[in-house]
Amino acid sequence: MTDSIAVAADRGRARMAWARAHEPVAGVPRWARKAALLVPLSVLPASLWRVAAFALHLPIIKSRPVNAGGNLSSWIPLELYVVLLSIASEVLAFTAIGLVSTWGEVFPRWVPFLGGRRVPTLAAVIPGAIGATILTVLWTESLVMLALGRTLTGGAIPADGFLNLHTWQGVLAILMYAPLIAWGPLLGAVTFAYYRRRHARDASGGSSA
């Protein structure tokens, strides 16, 4: 009984710490909060599709490559590679939440050497701006080329390829990947709002904590 109470208390403290860390920062526009929440959601369909097609082997693609040579899947199982890629994508997308939450302005206590310290404005803005630019260019170009029936290198998509738009499987794949176009612009907008808020606060001599 005592152990159960202790576990419940630990879970309660963890939930409270999580809630405090993700509490919206005062002064964050409502649109910025919504945009930040949409970032991981824009990545989720593609992640779920990859796991369903390549890890769970659901019949939603025409052909399944043994591996995607030239990347990690050439020396680890494709299933594991896809799962790790999907998890990494979601974790990366989730960092956008930090731009509207307290942990994006003050390092969490558990971070070694930095816990409790103020996050430098540019330490969040520069990676956010670079990431938004790269993602916008990458996914816009990728999906435009796929819509034209071309790979990124300009070659034609094979007739038996899983991204062939002449099959329902190919259409489904494009639809699941299409939301990724929003990742870069949404991140850019949230980064801009973060910079404006922090810059205005710093200029007025206020604390970012």
N, C-alpha and C positions, 0 to 999 in steps of 0.2 A: 504493500500500500504506500509506504513511504517513498519507494522508488518511483511509483506511478505519479505521485504528487510532484516529485522533483522534476520528472520528465515533462509533466504538464506545465510546471512553472518555467522551465527552460524554453519550451515552445512559445509560451506567452511572451517571454522577454524577447525572443527572436522575432516574433510577429510585431511587437511594439517597435523594436529597432528598425525593422524593415519599413514600417509605416512612417516612422520619423525620417528615415533616409529619403523616402520617396514623396515626402510632403511637398506640394508645390511651393515654390519660393514666392514671397510677396512681390508683386509687380510684374509677374509673368502674364502676358496677355492670354486671354482664353484661347485664341486661335493658335498660339504657340504651343499650349498644352495639348490641344487636339492634334496638331501636326506631329508633335513628339510621339504621341501614342500611336499614330498611324504608321510611323516608320517601321517598327517591328511587325506590324500587321501587313505591311506591303511586301515584306520578305517571306512571310509565313506560307502563302500558297505554293511558291516555288520549292520551299524546303519540304513541305508535305508531299509534293508531287515526286521529288527526287527519292525520298525515303520509300514512298509507295511503289514506285517503278523499279528502283534498283536494289533496294534493301529488302522489301517485302515481296518483290516479284509479282505484283498485281498486274493483270493483263491490260495495262493502259498504254503500252508501247508495242510497236510492231517487231522491233529487233532490239536486242540487249547486247551492248558491247562487252567483250570479256574484260577489257580494261580500257582506260582512256590514256593511252601511252603519252609519256611526256609529263605526267604529273604524279602525285603520290600514289594513285591507284596502280601504278606499274610495279610497286613493291609491297603494297598492302591490299587485302581483298577489296574489291569494288564496293561491296556492301558497307564495310567499315568506313571506307573513304567517304562515301555519300553521307553517312550518318554524321561523321565528324565535320564535314563541310557544312551540313545543314545546321548543326549546333553552333559552329563558329559564326555562321552568317547571322543567326538569331542573336547571339551574344553581342556581335558587333553592332547590329541594328539597335539593340536595347540601350547602347550607350547614349543614344539620342535623348532618352528619358532623363539622363543626368543633366542635360542642358536646361531643364525646367525644374529640377529637384535640388534638394539641399546638398546631396553628395556631389553635385556638379560645381558647387561653390566652396565646400569645405570637405577635405578628405575625410572619409570615415575613420573612426578611431582605430580600426583593426589594420589599417594600412601601415606597414613598417616605416618608421622614421618621419612619415608625413601625416599620420593620423591627427586630426583636429586642426590642421593648418589650412589656411586659405588657398584655394586653387587659383594659380595665376590665370588671369583672363585669357592671355594668348595661348596658354597651355591647352586650353579647350578649343579656342577659336581657330587656331592654325590647323590642327588635325581635322576639325570639323569642316572647314572651308575646302581643304585639299580633298578630303574624302567626298564631299558633295560634288565637287567638280569632276573627279574621276568617275564616280558612280553615274552621274548624269550623262557624260559622254559615252561611257562603256555600255550601259544598258540601252540607251537610245539607239546607238549604232547597232548593237546586237539584235534588237528586236526589229529594227527597220530592215536589216539584212535578211533576217529570218522570214519576215513578211514578204520579201521579194524572192524567197526561195533560194537564198544564197547564204553561204557560211561567212564567217568574219574574214576569211582570206579571199573571198570573192568567188569561190567555186560553187557549183550547183549542189544542193542537198540531195543525197542519194534517194532513189525512189523507195528503198526499204528503210530509210533513216527514220528515227523516231520523231523528227521534227518536220516531216513532210506534211505540208498543209493540205494535201489531197486525201488525207486520211483523218478520221475522227480523232485518232490518237494524237496526231500532229497538232490539230486544232486545239485539243485539250491542253497539250503542253504549252502552246503559245499563250493561251488564256491564263494558265497558272503562272507563267513567267511575266506576263504583261504588267502586273502591279509593280514590278521592280523599277519601271520607268519613274515611278513617283519617289523612290528612295532618295536619289540625289537632290531633287528640288526641295523635298520636305526637310531633309537634313540641312540644306543651305538656308532655308527660311528660319528654322529653329536656331541655327548657329548665329544668324544675323540678329535675331531677337535677343539671344544671350549676350552678344557683344554690346548691343545698344544698352541693355539693362545694366551690365557690369560697368561699361564706360561711363554712363550717366551717374552711377553710384560712386564710382571712383572720383569723378570730377567734382562731385558735391562733397567729397570727404567722408562719405558714409562707409560703413562696414559691409562687406559681402557675406559675412557669416550669417 
